Amino acid sequence: MKRKPDLLWVLVLVFGLGVVTTGYTEGIWEYKADSPSIQLNVAQ
């Protein structure tokens, strides 16, 4: 039994979390525009 679909789902989950985290931090930056002190690098 191959486990490649499980790896695919893990990559999809990580990518989804990255998108959600980026959108959430951008929302925080718009809310606190006077002090953008949080730096988040999702993909390097």
C-alpha positions in Angstrom: 0.0 0.0 0.0 1.5 3.3 -1.1 1.7 6.3 1.3 2.1 9.0 -1.3 -1.4 10.4 -0.9 -0.7 10.9 2.8 2.3 13.0 1.9 0.2 14.9 -0.6 -2.4 15.7 2.1 0.4 16.8 4.4 1.7 19.2 1.8 -1.9 20.5 1.1 -2.4 21.1 4.8 0.9 22.9 5.3 0.2 25.1 2.2 -3.3 25.8 3.5 -2.0 26.8 7.0 0.5 29.1 5.3 -2.2 30.8 3.3 -4.4 31.2 6.4 -1.5 32.4 8.6 -0.5 35.0 5.9 -4.0 36.3 5.6 -4.4 36.4 9.4 -1.1 38.4 9.8 -2.1 40.8 7.0 -5.4 41.4 8.8 -3.4 42.1 12.0 -1.1 44.5 10.0 -4.2 46.3 8.7 -5.7 46.5 12.2 -2.4 47.7 13.8 -1.0 49.8 11.0 0.9 52.1 13.4 3.2 49.3 14.7 3.9 46.4 12.3 6.4 44.7 14.5 5.6 41.1 13.6 7.7 39.6 10.7 6.5 36.3 9.3 8.4 34.5 6.6 6.2 31.5 5.5 8.1 30.3 2.5 11.9 30.5 2.2 
